[in-house]
């Protein structure tokens, strides 16, 4: 079995802010805002202290749910795990191939047909050796888009687009899956299909970290939960405890 | 094309470890994923033809019209033989369009690919190679004008014309570190793009593209002697015109290549990690 492990040790992330009148914003006391992490200043530069001392240890099969208000640092943590954000302080170790399903629409243009979109994503995230026709068939049956795959994406409804993206997002097997909220789009029947597909994917994926506001979705996949608050992990434990902590505050 | 590239990449790879660490950062990911940058560049080119009849060929038409107009006006002003001047201007413009892109289009690389840089695990060096590879695709479009000029006997074809291929390879290699620097600077300092764009108009004037170095004398020769664009343009233009290579120009370009890699790789390694915050 390939190694599959995530280890974070006291990870801090400060994101520099480039805004007009940086310091005036500060003086107005914006840094005590209810939403978000902490805004602070050093050497006259404003930054958001987006992650504060996160320590985390995850091994194969320990699927983790990230819970927290908007702007509490859930997506930021996923991006650190994916290697998109380099940590300002602390140590990040990720072993295994990472599938990052944060924004599947990157680089997809409205003029691409469904097929081209699949081909493009295959180029970006797939294996050059495998045949993309197999992928097309898999996604065509899963999304039920049929003949629409021949049409450019600009003719798609939001739901159809979401189906295609969800199909693509779950098309490849990865050791570590990082999923941000919003993957659960489409109608009820499609939701069922999608959750079956994700469950299938998880049988071979070693580790899942998912950020979501839907307790039902989280309960389906995760046993562990972490509650985020202003960039800090205020508790890490079983999912039930975490959900309880999140709703009651203790 | 892709096959030839991956074949040569595989033969280079074992020697990569002898390169400095900073150079490897910029070279290894693209060489490991050749299908990625060639593929992205190709798909984008195909996309740019969508819903247009001519698509990117418009750049080629621009080039043709420009050459024609310059030949008619300046050829007469400089009282140069029409054919000779047309060949000079067309080849110079083909060379200029890439040299010019080094400090303009290529600087927008990370901004153009910001959705990838911010949301995907694809290495940033891939996008630098993609952007530079697109310059080769642009060059292929321009070669249509060149082919027409050769067919009509305006441009003389000779054995030295074959040197165009190694010249393109050198130009590709020199573009990678320059793009790495410019793309990072453009991302961090948003004014730079406008500033450089207007500066390039001046460079276009002072670089011998529609005038020849023999036309000026005295202190004005400094305009091209100390102008790096002169060497880049001349480096591509000479084989295009079927002229034998000038050892001085070739050595300046090769020195520039080494300098750009030393500076570019060090700069990229130092600042690459901040790009995502600046986007």
Boltz contact constraints between the chains, C-beta under 6 A:
constraints:
  - contact:
      token1: [A, 15]
      token2: [B, 277]
      max_distance: 6.0
  - contact:
      token1: [A, 16]
      token2: [B, 277]
      max_distance: 6.0
  - contact:
      token1: [A, 82]
      token2: [B, 121]
      max_distance: 6.0
  - contact:
      token1: [A, 83]
      token2: [B, 121]
      max_distance: 6.0
  - contact:
      token1: [A, 84]
      token2: [B, 276]
      max_distance: 6.0
  - contact:
      token1: [A, 86]
      token2: [B, 273]
      max_distance: 6.0
  - contact:
      token1: [A, 98]
      token2: [B, 121]
      max_distance: 6.0
  - contact:
      token1: [A, 100]
      token2: [B, 121]
      max_distance: 6.0
  - contact:
      token1: [A, 102]
      token2: [B, 119]
      max_distance: 6.0
  - contact:
      token1: [A, 103]
      token2: [B, 119]
      max_distance: 6.0
  - contact:
      token1: [A, 106]
      token2: [B, 115]
      max_distance: 6.0
  - contact:
      token1: [A, 106]
      token2: [B, 116]
      max_distance: 6.0
  - contact:
      token1: [A, 106]
      token2: [B, 119]
      max_distance: 6.0
  - contact:
      token1: [A, 106]
      token2: [B, 120]
      max_distance: 6.0
  - contact:
      token1: [A, 107]
      token2: [B, 116]
      max_distance: 6.0
  - contact:
      token1: [A, 109]
      token2: [B, 47]
      max_distance: 6.0
  - contact:
      token1: [A, 111]
      token2: [B, 47]
      max_distance: 6.0
  - contact:
      token1: [A, 111]
      token2: [B, 50]
      max_distance: 6.0
  - contact:
      token1: [A, 120]
      token2: [B, 43]
      max_distance: 6.0
  - contact:
      token1: [A, 123]
      token2: [B, 39]
      max_distance: 6.0
  - contact:
      token1: [A, 128]
      token2: [B, 35]
      max_distance: 6.0
